[in-house]
Amino acid sequence: MNFPNYYTSKPSIPVTRKLNEILGSQDALISGVETSFRHFFKDLDIEKFRLKSSSEGHSKELTVEEKKEIANSNKKAIESIEELSKEVGVHPGTINIEALSTNLAHSHIVQTSSLFDSYLKQCKRELIVYLKLNDGNWFTSIDGENLSPLEQFNKNISSKISEYPEYHLAQYYRKVRNHIIHKELSVDKDRKGKNKLKDLHESLIERYGVHLQGYQLNAPNTFESLCYDDFVIFTKSIKVFNNVLIDEFNIDYKHLVEYIFQNYESEENLKLLKSDNKKYKIAKYVNKYASDTGLQKEFRDNLLNYLWDHL
């Protein structure tokens, strides 16, 4: 099974070139937390059960004997945490090992989904500038129902975005995040919310399970069985899917040139472009933009060629 990947032939806008860096910083932090957590519990039997979904597949049911072993392991873990907390001068609070594991998995999804939403909102702001879009014509809802940031791009930029499994994976984890942060006090409402997530998960696996196996992770999981693998597939799929977004944004060199002249134009720069050594001055101008925005060398060279042909 090949790892999913998409390639782009279009130049990107500044925010899209920062995504991997932003996600990379978060990945390092979350992976560090997970490593510390596993290291702390490596000698406790609970670890093998906590990671059961990662080693044996989706949502593995525990036996009565295994549950008893977990209870004993929980007791050992709590004693270890209390002892270590006292040693380093940290108040441990009320310790619930199973809740700690679950809350970690939930936290990873909440952070990643929120970061992706924030990224998409910044993309929208930049696209409005580069493509000269009318913000007032940007659909944020349909028939009174609000659209998620990703749904807004599917509606306003290109409906092809929703043809990719990663689109639906991101939407699934966004709904998971919403259920986590908007906790229902009503048992009935909470159950209905989880049932909706269960149906959504079943549909996701049925339609895109084969494709998602290419990530070589035991994820996505149901809400009750979320684990570290869910974070990994989510963050990896965003990086892969970003190339789809860049292509569908359909930025061309004309857009970049217009942006450069709008944002870098000054009397001094215009004099440089009118000088005898015009190509050299244009190159200096473009290189400054490339340096400021992280434009790749291939696209920088293409942009230079476009400028030389059209000025």
Contacts in CASP RR format, 6 or more apart in sequence:
PFRMAT RR
TARGET T0000
AUTHOR 0000-0000-0000
METHOD contacts of the structure
MODEL  1
MNFPNYYTSKPSIPVTRKLNEILGSQDALISGVETSFRHFFKDLDIEKFR
LKSSSEGHSKELTVEEKKEIANSNKKAIESIEELSKEVGVHPGTINIEAL
STNLAHSHIVQTSSLFDSYLKQCKRELIVYLKLNDGNWFTSIDGENLSPL
EQFNKNISSKISEYPEYHLAQYYRKVRNHIIHKELSVDKDRKGKNKLKDL
HESLIERYGVHLQGYQLNAPNTFESLCYDDFVIFTKSIKVFNNVLIDEFN
IDYKHLVEYIFQNYESEENLKLLKSDNKKYKIAKYVNKYASDTGLQKEFR
DNLLNYLWDHL
1 213 0 8 1.000
1 214 0 8 1.000
1 216 0 8 1.000
2 214 0 8 1.000
3 214 0 8 1.000
3 215 0 8 1.000
3 216 0 8 1.000
4 165 0 8 1.000
4 166 0 8 1.000
4 211 0 8 1.000
4 212 0 8 1.000
4 214 0 8 1.000
4 215 0 8 1.000
4 237 0 8 1.000
4 240 0 8 1.000
5 240 0 8 1.000
5 243 0 8 1.000
6 164 0 8 1.000
6 240 0 8 1.000
6 241 0 8 1.000
6 243 0 8 1.000
6 244 0 8 1.000
6 247 0 8 1.000
7 243 0 8 1.000
8 243 0 8 1.000
8 244 0 8 1.000
8 246 0 8 1.000
8 247 0 8 1.000
9 247 0 8 1.000
10 246 0 8 1.000
10 247 0 8 1.000
10 249 0 8 1.000
10 250 0 8 1.000
10 251 0 8 1.000
10 252 0 8 1.000
11 251 0 8 1.000
11 252 0 8 1.000
11 253 0 8 1.000
11 256 0 8 1.000
11 295 0 8 1.000
11 299 0 8 1.000
11 302 0 8 1.000
11 303 0 8 1.000
12 246 0 8 1.000
12 249 0 8 1.000
12 251 0 8 1.000
12 295 0 8 1.000
12 296 0 8 1.000
12 299 0 8 1.000
13 123 0 8 1.000
13 126 0 8 1.000
13 127 0 8 1.000
13 130 0 8 1.000
13 249 0 8 1.000
13 251 0 8 1.000
13 293 0 8 1.000
14 126 0 8 1.000
14 292 0 8 1.000
14 293 0 8 1.000
14 294 0 8 1.000
15 119 0 8 1.000
15 122 0 8 1.000
15 123 0 8 1.000
15 126 0 8 1.000
16 123 0 8 1.000
16 242 0 8 1.000
16 245 0 8 1.000
16 246 0 8 1.000
16 249 0 8 1.000
17 293 0 8 1.000
17 294 0 8 1.000
17 295 0 8 1.000
17 296 0 8 1.000
19 119 0 8 1.000
19 238 0 8 1.000
19 239 0 8 1.000
19 242 0 8 1.000
20 239 0 8 1.000
20 242 0 8 1.000
22 115 0 8 1.000
22 119 0 8 1.000
23 112 0 8 1.000
23 115 0 8 1.000
23 235 0 8 1.000
23 238 0 8 1.000
23 239 0 8 1.000
24 235 0 8 1.000
26 111 0 8 1.000
26 112 0 8 1.000
26 115 0 8 1.000
26 235 0 8 1.000
27 235 0 8 1.000
30 108 0 8 1.000
30 111 0 8 1.000
30 231 0 8 1.000
33 104 0 8 1.000
34 104 0 8 1.000
34 228 0 8 1.000
37 100 0 8 1.000
37 101 0 8 1.000
37 104 0 8 1.000
38 47 0 8 1.000
38 51 0 8 1.000
40 80 0 8 1.000
41 47 0 8 1.000
41 50 0 8 1.000
41 77 0 8 1.000
44 73 0 8 1.000
44 76 0 8 1.000
44 77 0 8 1.000
44 80 0 8 1.000
45 69 0 8 1.000
45 70 0 8 1.000
45 72 0 8 1.000
45 73 0 8 1.000
46 69 0 8 1.000
46 70 0 8 1.000
46 73 0 8 1.000
46 74 0 8 1.000
46 77 0 8 1.000
46 97 0 8 1.000
49 62 0 8 1.000
49 66 0 8 1.000
49 69 0 8 1.000
49 70 0 8 1.000
49 73 0 8 1.000
50 101 0 8 1.000
50 227 0 8 1.000
51 227 0 8 1.000
52 60 0 8 1.000
52 62 0 8 1.000
53 59 0 8 1.000
53 60 0 8 1.000
53 218 0 8 1.000
53 221 0 8 1.000
53 225 0 8 1.000
53 227 0 8 1.000
53 229 0 8 1.000
54 217 0 8 1.000
54 218 0 8 1.000
54 227 0 8 1.000
54 228 0 8 1.000
54 229 0 8 1.000
55 218 0 8 1.000
56 218 0 8 1.000
57 218 0 8 1.000
58 218 0 8 1.000
58 221 0 8 1.000
58 222 0 8 1.000
58 225 0 8 1.000
59 221 0 8 1.000
59 222 0 8 1.000
59 224 0 8 1.000
59 225 0 8 1.000
62 70 0 8 1.000
70 98 0 8 1.000
73 97 0 8 1.000
74 97 0 8 1.000
74 98 0 8 1.000
77 95 0 8 1.000
77 97 0 8 1.000
78 95 0 8 1.000
78 97 0 8 1.000
81 92 0 8 1.000
81 95 0 8 1.000
82 92 0 8 1.000
82 95 0 8 1.000
85 91 0 8 1.000
85 92 0 8 1.000
102 226 0 8 1.000
104 228 0 8 1.000
105 226 0 8 1.000
105 227 0 8 1.000
105 228 0 8 1.000
105 230 0 8 1.000
105 231 0 8 1.000
106 180 0 8 1.000
106 226 0 8 1.000
108 228 0 8 1.000
108 230 0 8 1.000
108 231 0 8 1.000
109 173 0 8 1.000
109 176 0 8 1.000
109 177 0 8 1.000
109 180 0 8 1.000
109 226 0 8 1.000
109 230 0 8 1.000
109 231 0 8 1.000
109 234 0 8 1.000
110 177 0 8 1.000
110 180 0 8 1.000
110 181 0 8 1.000
112 173 0 8 1.000
112 231 0 8 1.000
112 234 0 8 1.000
112 235 0 8 1.000
112 238 0 8 1.000
113 170 0 8 1.000
113 173 0 8 1.000
113 174 0 8 1.000
113 176 0 8 1.000
113 177 0 8 1.000
113 234 0 8 1.000
114 177 0 8 1.000
116 149 0 8 1.000
116 150 0 8 1.000
116 170 0 8 1.000
116 174 0 8 1.000
116 238 0 8 1.000
117 148 0 8 1.000
117 149 0 8 1.000
117 174 0 8 1.000
120 149 0 8 1.000
120 150 0 8 1.000
120 152 0 8 1.000
120 153 0 8 1.000
121 149 0 8 1.000
123 153 0 8 1.000
123 245 0 8 1.000
123 249 0 8 1.000
124 138 0 8 1.000
124 149 0 8 1.000
124 152 0 8 1.000
124 153 0 8 1.000
127 133 0 8 1.000
127 157 0 8 1.000
127 249 0 8 1.000
128 135 0 8 1.000
128 138 0 8 1.000
129 259 0 8 1.000
130 251 0 8 1.000
130 255 0 8 1.000
130 256 0 8 1.000
130 259 0 8 1.000
131 249 0 8 1.000
131 251 0 8 1.000
131 255 0 8 1.000
132 258 0 8 1.000
133 156 0 8 1.000
138 152 0 8 1.000
138 156 0 8 1.000
139 147 0 8 1.000
139 152 0 8 1.000
139 155 0 8 1.000
139 156 0 8 1.000
140 146 0 8 1.000
140 147 0 8 1.000
140 152 0 8 1.000
141 147 0 8 1.000
142 155 0 8 1.000
147 155 0 8 1.000
148 171 0 8 1.000
148 174 0 8 1.000
150 161 0 8 1.000
150 167 0 8 1.000
150 170 0 8 1.000
150 171 0 8 1.000
150 174 0 8 1.000
151 171 0 8 1.000
153 161 0 8 1.000
153 245 0 8 1.000
153 248 0 8 1.000
154 161 0 8 1.000
154 162 0 8 1.000
154 167 0 8 1.000
157 248 0 8 1.000
157 249 0 8 1.000
158 248 0 8 1.000
158 250 0 8 1.000
160 248 0 8 1.000
161 167 0 8 1.000
161 244 0 8 1.000
161 245 0 8 1.000
161 248 0 8 1.000
162 168 0 8 1.000
164 241 0 8 1.000
164 244 0 8 1.000
165 207 0 8 1.000
165 208 0 8 1.000
165 209 0 8 1.000
165 211 0 8 1.000
165 212 0 8 1.000
166 237 0 8 1.000
166 238 0 8 1.000
166 240 0 8 1.000
166 241 0 8 1.000
166 244 0 8 1.000
167 241 0 8 1.000
168 204 0 8 1.000
168 207 0 8 1.000
168 208 0 8 1.000
169 204 0 8 1.000
169 208 0 8 1.000
169 212 0 8 1.000
169 220 0 8 1.000
169 233 0 8 1.000
169 234 0 8 1.000
169 237 0 8 1.000
170 234 0 8 1.000
170 237 0 8 1.000
170 238 0 8 1.000
170 241 0 8 1.000
172 197 0 8 1.000
172 200 0 8 1.000
172 201 0 8 1.000
172 204 0 8 1.000
172 220 0 8 1.000
173 220 0 8 1.000
173 230 0 8 1.000
173 234 0 8 1.000
175 196 0 8 1.000
175 197 0 8 1.000
175 200 0 8 1.000
176 197 0 8 1.000
176 223 0 8 1.000
176 226 0 8 1.000
179 193 0 8 1.000
179 194 0 8 1.000
179 197 0 8 1.000
179 223 0 8 1.000
183 190 0 8 1.000
184 190 0 8 1.000
184 193 0 8 1.000
194 223 0 8 1.000
194 224 0 8 1.000
197 222 0 8 1.000
197 223 0 8 1.000
198 222 0 8 1.000
198 223 0 8 1.000
201 220 0 8 1.000
201 221 0 8 1.000
201 222 0 8 1.000
201 223 0 8 1.000
204 212 0 8 1.000
204 220 0 8 1.000
205 212 0 8 1.000
205 220 0 8 1.000
212 219 0 8 1.000
212 220 0 8 1.000
212 233 0 8 1.000
215 232 0 8 1.000
215 233 0 8 1.000
215 236 0 8 1.000
215 237 0 8 1.000
217 229 0 8 1.000
217 232 0 8 1.000
217 233 0 8 1.000
218 227 0 8 1.000
218 229 0 8 1.000
219 227 0 8 1.000
219 229 0 8 1.000
219 230 0 8 1.000
219 232 0 8 1.000
219 233 0 8 1.000
219 234 0 8 1.000
220 230 0 8 1.000
220 233 0 8 1.000
220 234 0 8 1.000
221 227 0 8 1.000
221 229 0 8 1.000
221 230 0 8 1.000
253 302 0 8 1.000
253 303 0 8 1.000
253 306 0 8 1.000
254 306 0 8 1.000
256 289 0 8 1.000
256 303 0 8 1.000
257 303 0 8 1.000
257 306 0 8 1.000
257 307 0 8 1.000
257 310 0 8 1.000
260 285 0 8 1.000
260 286 0 8 1.000
260 289 0 8 1.000
264 285 0 8 1.000
264 288 0 8 1.000
264 289 0 8 1.000
269 285 0 8 1.000
272 281 0 8 1.000
272 284 0 8 1.000
272 285 0 8 1.000
273 281 0 8 1.000
273 282 0 8 1.000
273 285 0 8 1.000
273 311 0 8 1.000
275 281 0 8 1.000
278 311 0 8 1.000
279 308 0 8 1.000
282 304 0 8 1.000
282 307 0 8 1.000
282 308 0 8 1.000
282 311 0 8 1.000
283 304 0 8 1.000
286 300 0 8 1.000
286 303 0 8 1.000
286 304 0 8 1.000
286 307 0 8 1.000
287 300 0 8 1.000
289 295 0 8 1.000
290 297 0 8 1.000
290 300 0 8 1.000
290 303 0 8 1.000
295 303 0 8 1.000
END
